[in-house]
Amino acid sequence: MLAVALFIERHKQSLSDAERNSIESKWLTRWKERLGQPARTPRQVMHTYCDAMNITAETLDLAMDWDCWPESATDVDLADE
């Protein structure tokens, strides 16, 4: 969830509101069974997390272990669904 939110945060200048909402909506639909009925979007969760930890989204992005995600992952690109 935080990775999706960070992606949107990083590209917020180049994404329209509709594109951001579409990415989050598709993510929520994809993970609905595991999350139950989520009431918050990934961005809302990230901002709440950052507020609670008193950090910025940039600090969270730096703390993420992006190297643990293989670049050749064959996972579905949510933007293309």
N, CA, C and O atoms as a CHARMM CRD file, in Angstrom:
* protein
*
  324
    1    1 MET  N      0.82500  -1.18500   0.00000 PROA 1      0.00000
    2    1 MET  CA     0.00000   0.00000   0.00000 PROA 1      0.00000
    3    1 MET  C      0.87000   1.25000   0.00000 PROA 1      0.00000
    4    1 MET  O      0.61100   2.19300  -0.74800 PROA 1      0.00000
    5    2 LEU  N      1.90200   1.25700   0.83900 PROA 2      0.00000
    6    2 LEU  CA     2.76200   2.43200   0.88500 PROA 2      0.00000
    7    2 LEU  C      3.51800   2.62600  -0.42100 PROA 2      0.00000
    8    2 LEU  O      3.76900   3.76000  -0.82700 PROA 2      0.00000
    9    3 ALA  N      3.88100   1.53800  -1.07800 PROA 3      0.00000
   10    3 ALA  CA     4.59000   1.65400  -2.35300 PROA 3      0.00000
   11    3 ALA  C      3.71400   2.32700  -3.40400 PROA 3      0.00000
   12    3 ALA  O      4.19600   3.17400  -4.15500 PROA 3      0.00000
   13    4 VAL  N      2.44700   1.96600  -3.46800 PROA 4      0.00000
   14    4 VAL  CA     1.52000   2.59000  -4.41800 PROA 4      0.00000
   15    4 VAL  C      1.37600   4.07100  -4.09300 PROA 4      0.00000
   16    4 VAL  O      1.41600   4.92000  -4.98400 PROA 4      0.00000
   17    5 ALA  N      1.21000   4.37000  -2.81600 PROA 5      0.00000
   18    5 ALA  CA     1.06600   5.76100  -2.40100 PROA 5      0.00000
   19    5 ALA  C      2.31700   6.57500  -2.72500 PROA 5      0.00000
   20    5 ALA  O      2.21600   7.71400  -3.18000 PROA 5      0.00000
   21    6 LEU  N      3.48800   5.99800  -2.49300 PROA 6      0.00000
   22    6 LEU  CA     4.73600   6.69800  -2.81000 PROA 6      0.00000
   23    6 LEU  C      4.89200   6.91300  -4.30800 PROA 6      0.00000
   24    6 LEU  O      5.38200   7.95700  -4.73900 PROA 6      0.00000
   25    7 PHE  N      4.47800   5.92500  -5.10600 PROA 7      0.00000
   26    7 PHE  CA     4.51800   6.08000  -6.56300 PROA 7      0.00000
   27    7 PHE  C      3.65100   7.26600  -6.98100 PROA 7      0.00000
   28    7 PHE  O      4.07200   8.10600  -7.77700 PROA 7      0.00000
   29    8 ILE  N      2.44900   7.32300  -6.44000 PROA 8      0.00000
   30    8 ILE  CA     1.54000   8.41700  -6.78200 PROA 8      0.00000
   31    8 ILE  C      2.10700   9.74800  -6.31300 PROA 8      0.00000
   32    8 ILE  O      2.03400  10.74400  -7.03200 PROA 8      0.00000
   33    9 GLU  N      2.67100   9.76800  -5.11400 PROA 9      0.00000
   34    9 GLU  CA     3.27400  10.99100  -4.57900 PROA 9      0.00000
   35    9 GLU  C      4.43400  11.45600  -5.45700 PROA 9      0.00000
   36    9 GLU  O      4.57100  12.64600  -5.74200 PROA 9      0.00000
   37   10 ARG  N      5.26100  10.51100  -5.87800 PROA 10     0.00000
   38   10 ARG  CA     6.43100  10.83600  -6.69400 PROA 10     0.00000
   39   10 ARG  C      6.02000  11.38500  -8.05500 PROA 10     0.00000
   40   10 ARG  O      6.70400  12.24400  -8.61100 PROA 10     0.00000
   41   11 HSD  N      4.90100  10.89200  -8.59700 PROA 11     0.00000
   42   11 HSD  CA     4.47800  11.28300  -9.94900 PROA 11     0.00000
   43   11 HSD  C      3.22300  12.16200  -9.94800 PROA 11     0.00000
   44   11 HSD  O      2.53500  12.26200 -10.96300 PROA 11     0.00000
   45   12 LYS  N      2.92800  12.79500  -8.81300 PROA 12     0.00000
   46   12 LYS  CA     1.68300  13.55500  -8.71200 PROA 12     0.00000
   47   12 LYS  C      1.60300  14.71000  -9.70400 PROA 12     0.00000
   48   12 LYS  O      0.50600  15.09400 -10.11000 PROA 12     0.00000
   49   13 GLN  N      2.73600  15.26900 -10.10100 PROA 13     0.00000
   50   13 GLN  CA     2.71000  16.37300 -11.05900 PROA 13     0.00000
   51   13 GLN  C      2.33100  15.91300 -12.46500 PROA 13     0.00000
   52   13 GLN  O      1.76300  16.67800 -13.24400 PROA 13     0.00000
   53   14 SER  N      2.64900  14.66200 -12.78200 PROA 14     0.00000
   54   14 SER  CA     2.37500  14.17800 -14.13800 PROA 14     0.00000
   55   14 SER  C      1.08900  13.35700 -14.23900 PROA 14     0.00000
   56   14 SER  O      0.68200  12.97800 -15.33700 PROA 14     0.00000
   57   15 LEU  N      0.44900  13.08000 -13.09800 PROA 15     0.00000
   58   15 LEU  CA    -0.79900  12.31300 -13.10400 PROA 15     0.00000
   59   15 LEU  C     -1.98700  13.22900 -12.84100 PROA 15     0.00000
   60   15 LEU  O     -1.93200  14.10600 -11.97900 PROA 15     0.00000
   61   16 SER  N     -3.04200  13.01700 -13.58400 PROA 16     0.00000
   62   16 SER  CA    -4.26400  13.77600 -13.32300 PROA 16     0.00000
   63   16 SER  C     -4.96600  13.17500 -12.10400 PROA 16     0.00000
   64   16 SER  O     -4.63900  12.07100 -11.66900 PROA 16     0.00000
   65   17 ASP  N     -5.92500  13.90700 -11.56500 PROA 17     0.00000
   66   17 ASP  CA    -6.71000  13.38000 -10.43900 PROA 17     0.00000
   67   17 ASP  C     -7.37900  12.07000 -10.83700 PROA 17     0.00000
   68   17 ASP  O     -7.42400  11.12600 -10.04800 PROA 17     0.00000
   69   18 ALA  N     -7.89700  12.01400 -12.06000 PROA 18     0.00000
   70   18 ALA  CA    -8.57200  10.80200 -12.52900 PROA 18     0.00000
   71   18 ALA  C     -7.59500   9.62600 -12.60000 PROA 18     0.00000
   72   18 ALA  O     -7.95000   8.50600 -12.23400 PROA 18     0.00000
   73   19 GLU  N     -6.37800   9.87000 -13.06400 PROA 19     0.00000
   74   19 GLU  CA    -5.37900   8.79900 -13.13800 PROA 19     0.00000
   75   19 GLU  C     -4.98200   8.32000 -11.74500 PROA 19     0.00000
   76   19 GLU  O     -4.87200   7.11700 -11.51000 PROA 19     0.00000
   77   20 ARG  N     -4.76900   9.25200 -10.82600 PROA 20     0.00000
   78   20 ARG  CA    -4.42500   8.86900  -9.44400 PROA 20     0.00000
   79   20 ARG  C     -5.54600   8.05400  -8.82600 PROA 20     0.00000
   80   20 ARG  O     -5.29700   7.01700  -8.21200 PROA 20     0.00000
   81   21 ASN  N     -6.76800   8.51300  -8.98400 PROA 21     0.00000
   82   21 ASN  CA    -7.91700   7.79700  -8.43000 PROA 21     0.00000
   83   21 ASN  C     -8.08000   6.42400  -9.06700 PROA 21     0.00000
   84   21 ASN  O     -8.43900   5.46100  -8.39000 PROA 21     0.00000
   85   22 SER  N     -7.81900   6.33300 -10.35600 PROA 22     0.00000
   86   22 SER  CA    -7.93000   5.05900 -11.06200 PROA 22     0.00000
   87   22 SER  C     -6.90200   4.05500 -10.54500 PROA 22     0.00000
   88   22 SER  O     -7.23500   2.89100 -10.32100 PROA 22     0.00000
   89   23 ILE  N     -5.66100   4.49300 -10.35300 PROA 23     0.00000
   90   23 ILE  CA    -4.61800   3.60500  -9.83100 PROA 23     0.00000
   91   23 ILE  C     -5.00100   3.08300  -8.46400 PROA 23     0.00000
   92   23 ILE  O     -4.89400   1.88500  -8.20000 PROA 23     0.00000
   93   24 GLU  N     -5.45500   3.98500  -7.57800 PROA 24     0.00000
   94   24 GLU  CA    -5.83300   3.56500  -6.22800 PROA 24     0.00000
   95   24 GLU  C     -7.06000   2.66700  -6.24400 PROA 24     0.00000
   96   24 GLU  O     -7.12500   1.68000  -5.51000 PROA 24     0.00000
   97   25 SER  N     -8.01500   3.00500  -7.06700 PROA 25     0.00000
   98   25 SER  CA    -9.23400   2.20200  -7.14000 PROA 25     0.00000
   99   25 SER  C     -8.92400   0.78100  -7.61300 PROA 25     0.00000
  100   25 SER  O     -9.44400  -0.19000  -7.06200 PROA 25     0.00000
  101   26 LYS  N     -8.08300   0.66700  -8.62700 PROA 26     0.00000
  102   26 LYS  CA    -7.71000  -0.65400  -9.13000 PROA 26     0.00000
  103   26 LYS  C     -6.90600  -1.43100  -8.09000 PROA 26     0.00000
  104   26 LYS  O     -7.05300  -2.64700  -7.97000 PROA 26     0.00000
  105   27 TRP  N     -6.06200  -0.73200  -7.34400 PROA 27     0.00000
  106   27 TRP  CA    -5.30000  -1.39500  -6.28800 PROA 27     0.00000
  107   27 TRP  C     -6.23800  -1.91600  -5.21100 PROA 27     0.00000
  108   27 TRP  O     -6.09300  -3.05000  -4.75500 PROA 27     0.00000
  109   28 LEU  N     -7.20200  -1.09100  -4.80200 PROA 28     0.00000
  110   28 LEU  CA    -8.15500  -1.51000  -3.77200 PROA 28     0.00000
  111   28 LEU  C     -8.99600  -2.69000  -4.25000 PROA 28     0.00000
  112   28 LEU  O     -9.26400  -3.61000  -3.47700 PROA 28     0.00000
  113   29 THR  N     -9.41000  -2.67300  -5.50300 PROA 29     0.00000
  114   29 THR  CA   -10.18700  -3.77600  -6.05700 PROA 29     0.00000
  115   29 THR  C     -9.35700  -5.05600  -6.07200 PROA 29     0.00000
  116   29 THR  O     -9.84800  -6.13200  -5.73000 PROA 29     0.00000
  117   30 ARG  N     -8.10600  -4.92500  -6.47000 PROA 30     0.00000
  118   30 ARG  CA    -7.21900  -6.08800  -6.55200 PROA 30     0.00000
  119   30 ARG  C     -7.00300  -6.74000  -5.18800 PROA 30     0.00000
  120   30 ARG  O     -6.95000  -7.96700  -5.09600 PROA 30     0.00000
  121   31 TRP  N     -6.88100  -5.95000  -4.14200 PROA 31     0.00000
  122   31 TRP  CA    -6.56500  -6.46500  -2.81300 PROA 31     0.00000
  123   31 TRP  C     -7.77600  -6.52300  -1.88900 PROA 31     0.00000
  124   31 TRP  O     -7.61900  -6.76800  -0.69200 PROA 31     0.00000
  125   32 LYS  N     -8.95200  -6.30800  -2.40300 PROA 32     0.00000
  126   32 LYS  CA   -10.17900  -6.25200  -1.60200 PROA 32     0.00000
  127   32 LYS  C    -10.38300  -7.50700  -0.75200 PROA 32     0.00000
  128   32 LYS  O    -10.75100  -7.40700   0.41800 PROA 32     0.00000
  129   33 GLU  N    -10.15100  -8.66900  -1.32300 PROA 33     0.00000
  130   33 GLU  CA   -10.37400  -9.92000  -0.58200 PROA 33     0.00000
  131   33 GLU  C     -9.45300 -10.03200   0.62500 PROA 33     0.00000
  132   33 GLU  O     -9.86900 -10.51700   1.67700 PROA 33     0.00000
  133   34 ARG  N     -8.22500  -9.59500   0.48700 PROA 34     0.00000
  134   34 ARG  CA    -7.27900  -9.68800   1.60900 PROA 34     0.00000
  135   34 ARG  C     -7.46300  -8.55800   2.61100 PROA 34     0.00000
  136   34 ARG  O     -7.17300  -8.73300   3.79400 PROA 34     0.00000
  137   35 LEU  N     -7.93600  -7.41000   2.16000 PROA 35     0.00000
  138   35 LEU  CA    -8.08100  -6.25900   3.04300 PROA 35     0.00000
  139   35 LEU  C     -9.47500  -6.14300   3.64600 PROA 35     0.00000
  140   35 LEU  O     -9.68700  -5.34300   4.55600 PROA 35     0.00000
  141   36 GLY  N    -10.41000  -6.91800   3.15900 PROA 36     0.00000
  142   36 GLY  CA   -11.79200  -6.74400   3.60500 PROA 36     0.00000
  143   36 GLY  C    -12.40700  -5.58200   2.84800 PROA 36     0.00000
  144   36 GLY  O    -12.31300  -5.50900   1.62300 PROA 36     0.00000
  145   37 GLN  N    -13.01800  -4.70300   3.55700 PROA 37     0.00000
  146   37 GLN  CA   -13.62100  -3.50800   2.95100 PROA 37     0.00000
  147   37 GLN  C    -12.81000  -2.28000   3.35900 PROA 37     0.00000
  148   37 GLN  O    -13.17800  -1.58100   4.30200 PROA 37     0.00000
  149   38 PRO  N    -11.71600  -2.01500   2.66000 PROA 38     0.00000
  150   38 PRO  CA   -10.88400  -0.87600   3.05100 PROA 38     0.00000
  151   38 PRO  C    -11.64200   0.44100   2.89900 PROA 38     0.00000
  152   38 PRO  O    -12.30100   0.68900   1.88900 PROA 38     0.00000
  153   39 ALA  N    -11.53100   1.26300   3.91300 PROA 39     0.00000
  154   39 ALA  CA   -12.22400   2.55000   3.89700 PROA 39     0.00000
  155   39 ALA  C    -11.28500   3.69200   3.51300 PROA 39     0.00000
  156   39 ALA  O    -11.72600   4.82300   3.30600 PROA 39     0.00000
  157   40 ARG  N    -10.00300   3.39200   3.42100 PROA 40     0.00000
  158   40 ARG  CA    -9.03200   4.43200   3.11300 PROA 40     0.00000
  159   40 ARG  C     -8.22000   4.05300   1.88200 PROA 40     0.00000
  160   40 ARG  O     -7.94400   2.88000   1.63000 PROA 40     0.00000
  161   41 THR  N     -7.85200   5.06500   1.13200 PROA 41     0.00000
  162   41 THR  CA    -7.01800   4.84800  -0.04600 PROA 41     0.00000
  163   41 THR  C     -5.55900   4.73600   0.39500 PROA 41     0.00000
  164   41 THR  O     -5.21800   5.12400   1.51300 PROA 41     0.00000
  165   42 PRO  N     -4.70200   4.21000  -0.47300 PROA 42     0.00000
  166   42 PRO  CA    -3.28300   4.13500  -0.12000 PROA 42     0.00000
  167   42 PRO  C     -2.68900   5.49200   0.26600 PROA 42     0.00000
  168   42 PRO  O     -1.87300   5.57100   1.18400 PROA 42     0.00000
  169   43 ARG  N     -3.09200   6.55300  -0.42600 PROA 43     0.00000
  170   43 ARG  CA    -2.55900   7.88500  -0.08800 PROA 43     0.00000
  171   43 ARG  C     -2.98300   8.32300   1.30000 PROA 43     0.00000
  172   43 ARG  O     -2.18600   8.90700   2.03300 PROA 43     0.00000
  173   44 GLN  N     -4.23500   8.05000   1.67600 PROA 44     0.00000
  174   44 GLN  CA    -4.70300   8.42200   3.00800 PROA 44     0.00000
  175   44 GLN  C     -3.91100   7.67200   4.08200 PROA 44     0.00000
  176   44 GLN  O     -3.52700   8.24700   5.10000 PROA 44     0.00000
  177   45 VAL  N     -3.67400   6.38500   3.83900 PROA 45     0.00000
  178   45 VAL  CA    -2.90900   5.58900   4.80300 PROA 45     0.00000
  179   45 VAL  C     -1.48900   6.13300   4.92200 PROA 45     0.00000
  180   45 VAL  O     -0.96600   6.27000   6.02800 PROA 45     0.00000
  181   46 MET  N     -0.86200   6.44400   3.78300 PROA 46     0.00000
  182   46 MET  CA     0.50600   6.95700   3.80700 PROA 46     0.00000
  183   46 MET  C      0.58200   8.27400   4.56700 PROA 46     0.00000
  184   46 MET  O      1.47200   8.46200   5.39600 PROA 46     0.00000
  185   47 HSD  N     -0.34000   9.18300   4.29200 PROA 47     0.00000
  186   47 HSD  CA    -0.30300  10.48100   4.96700 PROA 47     0.00000
  187   47 HSD  C     -0.54800  10.33900   6.46700 PROA 47     0.00000
  188   47 HSD  O      0.07000  11.04200   7.26500 PROA 47     0.00000
  189   48 THR  N     -1.43900   9.44000   6.85100 PROA 48     0.00000
  190   48 THR  CA    -1.67300   9.17800   8.27500 PROA 48     0.00000
  191   48 THR  C     -0.42100   8.59500   8.91500 PROA 48     0.00000
  192   48 THR  O     -0.03400   9.00200  10.01000 PROA 48     0.00000
  193   49 TYR  N      0.21300   7.64000   8.23300 PROA 49     0.00000
  194   49 TYR  CA     1.44700   7.02600   8.72300 PROA 49     0.00000
  195   49 TYR  C      2.54300   8.08800   8.88900 PROA 49     0.00000
  196   49 TYR  O      3.21300   8.13500   9.92100 PROA 49     0.00000
  197   50 CYS  N      2.71900   8.92000   7.89200 PROA 50     0.00000
  198   50 CYS  CA     3.74800   9.96400   7.95600 PROA 50     0.00000
  199   50 CYS  C      3.46300  10.94700   9.08900 PROA 50     0.00000
  200   50 CYS  O      4.37800  11.36000   9.80100 PROA 50     0.00000
  201   51 ASP  N      2.20500  11.31800   9.25500 PROA 51     0.00000
  202   51 ASP  CA     1.84500  12.21500  10.35500 PROA 51     0.00000
  203   51 ASP  C      2.13800  11.56600  11.70200 PROA 51     0.00000
  204   51 ASP  O      2.68800  12.21200  12.59400 PROA 51     0.00000
  205   52 ALA  N      1.77500  10.29600  11.85600 PROA 52     0.00000
  206   52 ALA  CA     1.98500   9.59600  13.12600 PROA 52     0.00000
  207   52 ALA  C      3.46800   9.42500  13.43200 PROA 52     0.00000
  208   52 ALA  O      3.87200   9.48100  14.59400 PROA 52     0.00000
  209   53 MET  N      4.28400   9.21500  12.39800 PROA 53     0.00000
  210   53 MET  CA     5.71900   9.00800  12.58700 PROA 53     0.00000
  211   53 MET  C      6.50600  10.32500  12.51800 PROA 53     0.00000
  212   53 MET  O      7.71900  10.35000  12.73000 PROA 53     0.00000
  213   54 ASN  N      5.79100  11.41300  12.21700 PROA 54     0.00000
  214   54 ASN  CA     6.40000  12.74100  12.09600 PROA 54     0.00000
  215   54 ASN  C      7.53400  12.73800  11.06300 PROA 54     0.00000
  216   54 ASN  O      8.63600  13.22600  11.31500 PROA 54     0.00000
  217   55 ILE  N      7.22100  12.16600   9.88300 PROA 55     0.00000
  218   55 ILE  CA     8.16700  12.12600   8.77200 PROA 55     0.00000
  219   55 ILE  C      7.47300  12.62500   7.51700 PROA 55     0.00000
  220   55 ILE  O      6.25300  12.79100   7.48900 PROA 55     0.00000
  221   56 THR  N      8.25300  12.85700   6.49200 PROA 56     0.00000
  222   56 THR  CA     7.69400  13.26500   5.20600 PROA 56     0.00000
  223   56 THR  C      7.60100  12.05200   4.29000 PROA 56     0.00000
  224   56 THR  O      8.19000  11.00500   4.56000 PROA 56     0.00000
  225   57 ALA  N      6.86200  12.20700   3.21700 PROA 57     0.00000
  226   57 ALA  CA     6.78300  11.13500   2.22000 PROA 57     0.00000
  227   57 ALA  C      8.16600  10.87000   1.62000 PROA 57     0.00000
  228   57 ALA  O      8.49800   9.72800   1.30000 PROA 57     0.00000
  229   58 GLU  N      8.96700  11.92000   1.46900 PROA 58     0.00000
  230   58 GLU  CA    10.31800  11.76200   0.92800 PROA 58     0.00000
  231   58 GLU  C     11.17400  10.91000   1.86800 PROA 58     0.00000
  232   58 GLU  O     11.94100  10.06100   1.41100 PROA 58     0.00000
  233   59 THR  N     11.04500  11.13500   3.17800 PROA 59     0.00000
  234   59 THR  CA    11.79100  10.34800   4.16300 PROA 59     0.00000
  235   59 THR  C     11.35000   8.88900   4.10900 PROA 59     0.00000
  236   59 THR  O     12.17900   7.98000   4.17200 PROA 59     0.00000
  237   60 LEU  N     10.04700   8.67100   3.99400 PROA 60     0.00000
  238   60 LEU  CA     9.52900   7.30700   3.88100 PROA 60     0.00000
  239   60 LEU  C     10.06300   6.63900   2.62300 PROA 60     0.00000
  240   60 LEU  O     10.45300   5.47200   2.65500 PROA 60     0.00000
  241   61 ASP  N     10.08200   7.36600   1.52600 PROA 61     0.00000
  242   61 ASP  CA    10.59400   6.82800   0.26700 PROA 61     0.00000
  243   61 ASP  C     12.05100   6.40800   0.42000 PROA 61     0.00000
  244   61 ASP  O     12.44400   5.34700  -0.06500 PROA 61     0.00000
  245   62 LEU  N     12.84900   7.22500   1.08500 PROA 62     0.00000
  246   62 LEU  CA    14.26000   6.88700   1.30300 PROA 62     0.00000
  247   62 LEU  C     14.41600   5.65200   2.19000 PROA 62     0.00000
  248   62 LEU  O     15.37600   4.89600   2.04200 PROA 62     0.00000
  249   63 ALA  N     13.47000   5.44800   3.11100 PROA 63     0.00000
  250   63 ALA  CA    13.54300   4.32000   4.04100 PROA 63     0.00000
  251   63 ALA  C     13.07200   3.00400   3.42300 PROA 63     0.00000
  252   63 ALA  O     13.37300   1.93200   3.94700 PROA 63     0.00000
  253   64 MET  N     12.34000   3.07900   2.31800 PROA 64     0.00000
  254   64 MET  CA    11.83400   1.86200   1.68100 PROA 64     0.00000
  255   64 MET  C     13.00100   1.05100   1.12100 PROA 64     0.00000
  256   64 MET  O     13.95900   1.61200   0.59000 PROA 64     0.00000
  257   65 ASP  N     12.91400  -0.24300   1.24300 PROA 65     0.00000
  258   65 ASP  CA    13.94200  -1.13200   0.71000 PROA 65     0.00000
  259   65 ASP  C     13.54300  -1.52800  -0.70500 PROA 65     0.00000
  260   65 ASP  O     13.10600  -2.65300  -0.94600 PROA 65     0.00000
  261   66 TRP  N     13.69700  -0.59200  -1.64100 PROA 66     0.00000
  262   66 TRP  CA    13.27800  -0.82800  -3.02100 PROA 66     0.00000
  263   66 TRP  C     14.09500  -1.92800  -3.67300 PROA 66     0.00000
  264   66 TRP  O     13.62300  -2.57300  -4.60900 PROA 66     0.00000
  265   67 ASP  N     15.31200  -2.15300  -3.19700 PROA 67     0.00000
  266   67 ASP  CA    16.17200  -3.17500  -3.80300 PROA 67     0.00000
  267   67 ASP  C     15.64900  -4.58800  -3.60000 PROA 67     0.00000
  268   67 ASP  O     16.05600  -5.50500  -4.31300 PROA 67     0.00000
  269   68 CYS  N     14.75600  -4.77600  -2.64200 PROA 68     0.00000
  270   68 CYS  CA    14.23600  -6.12800  -2.40700 PROA 68     0.00000
  271   68 CYS  C     13.18600  -6.51200  -3.44800 PROA 68     0.00000
  272   68 CYS  O     12.75500  -7.66400  -3.48900 PROA 68     0.00000
  273   69 TRP  N     12.76800  -5.56700  -4.28700 PROA 69     0.00000
  274   69 TRP  CA    11.76600  -5.84000  -5.31700 PROA 69     0.00000
  275   69 TRP  C     12.48800  -6.10000  -6.62400 PROA 69     0.00000
  276   69 TRP  O     13.16200  -5.20900  -7.14000 PROA 69     0.00000
  277   70 PRO  N     12.36500  -7.28500  -7.16400 PROA 70     0.00000
  278   70 PRO  CA    13.07200  -7.58600  -8.41400 PROA 70     0.00000
  279   70 PRO  C     12.56200  -6.72200  -9.56200 PROA 70     0.00000
  280   70 PRO  O     11.35800  -6.52800  -9.72600 PROA 70     0.00000
  281   71 GLU  N     13.49500  -6.21000 -10.34700 PROA 71     0.00000
  282   71 GLU  CA    13.12100  -5.37600 -11.48300 PROA 71     0.00000
  283   71 GLU  C     12.39700  -6.16600 -12.55700 PROA 71     0.00000
  284   71 GLU  O     11.65100  -5.59200 -13.35000 PROA 71     0.00000
  285   72 SER  N     12.60400  -7.46200 -12.59400 PROA 72     0.00000
  286   72 SER  CA    11.98800  -8.28700 -13.62000 PROA 72     0.00000
  287   72 SER  C     10.66200  -8.89300 -13.17000 PROA 72     0.00000
  288   72 SER  O     10.17600  -9.85400 -13.76700 PROA 72     0.00000
  289   73 ALA  N     10.08500  -8.33000 -12.12000 PROA 73     0.00000
  290   73 ALA  CA     8.80600  -8.85300 -11.61100 PROA 73     0.00000
  291   73 ALA  C      7.77400  -8.84700 -12.72800 PROA 73     0.00000
  292   73 ALA  O      7.67500  -7.88800 -13.49300 PROA 73     0.00000
  293   74 THR  N      7.01900  -9.91500 -12.81000 PROA 74     0.00000
  294   74 THR  CA     6.01400 -10.04000 -13.86900 PROA 74     0.00000
  295   74 THR  C      4.62300  -9.67700 -13.36700 PROA 74     0.00000
  296   74 THR  O      3.62100 -10.02200 -13.99300 PROA 74     0.00000
  297   75 ASP  N      4.56400  -8.98300 -12.24100 PROA 75     0.00000
  298   75 ASP  CA     3.28600  -8.59200 -11.67400 PROA 75     0.00000
  299   75 ASP  C      2.55500  -7.64700 -12.62600 PROA 75     0.00000
  300   75 ASP  O      3.17800  -6.93600 -13.41400 PROA 75     0.00000
  301   76 VAL  N      1.26100  -7.65000 -12.54200 PROA 76     0.00000
  302   76 VAL  CA     0.43200  -6.82500 -13.41700 PROA 76     0.00000
  303   76 VAL  C      0.63000  -5.35300 -13.07700 PROA 76     0.00000
  304   76 VAL  O      0.61900  -4.97000 -11.90700 PROA 76     0.00000
  305   77 ASP  N      0.81100  -4.54000 -14.10000 PROA 77     0.00000
  306   77 ASP  CA     0.92700  -3.10600 -13.91800 PROA 77     0.00000
  307   77 ASP  C     -0.46500  -2.52900 -13.73400 PROA 77     0.00000
  308   77 ASP  O     -1.28400  -2.59200 -14.65100 PROA 77     0.00000
  309   78 LEU  N     -0.74600  -1.96600 -12.56800 PROA 78     0.00000
  310   78 LEU  CA    -2.08500  -1.45700 -12.25900 PROA 78     0.00000
  311   78 LEU  C     -2.50900  -0.34800 -13.19500 PROA 78     0.00000
  312   78 LEU  O     -3.70300  -0.18300 -13.44800 PROA 78     0.00000
  313   79 ALA  N     -1.57000   0.41500 -13.71500 PROA 79     0.00000
  314   79 ALA  CA    -1.92900   1.50700 -14.60200 PROA 79     0.00000
  315   79 ALA  C     -2.46300   0.98200 -15.93300 PROA 79     0.00000
  316   79 ALA  O     -3.18000   1.69600 -16.63500 PROA 79     0.00000
  317   80 ASP  N     -2.12800  -0.23700 -16.28200 PROA 80     0.00000
  318   80 ASP  CA    -2.56200  -0.81100 -17.56000 PROA 80     0.00000
  319   80 ASP  C     -3.82500  -1.64500 -17.46900 PROA 80     0.00000
  320   80 ASP  O     -4.34800  -2.07700 -18.49600 PROA 80     0.00000
  321   81 GLU  N     -4.33000  -1.88400 -16.26000 PROA 81     0.00000
  322   81 GLU  CA    -5.51600  -2.73700 -16.12400 PROA 81     0.00000
  323   81 GLU  C     -6.75400  -2.03700 -16.59800 PROA 81     0.00000
  324   81 GLU  O     -7.84200  -2.61100 -16.55400 PROA 81     0.00000
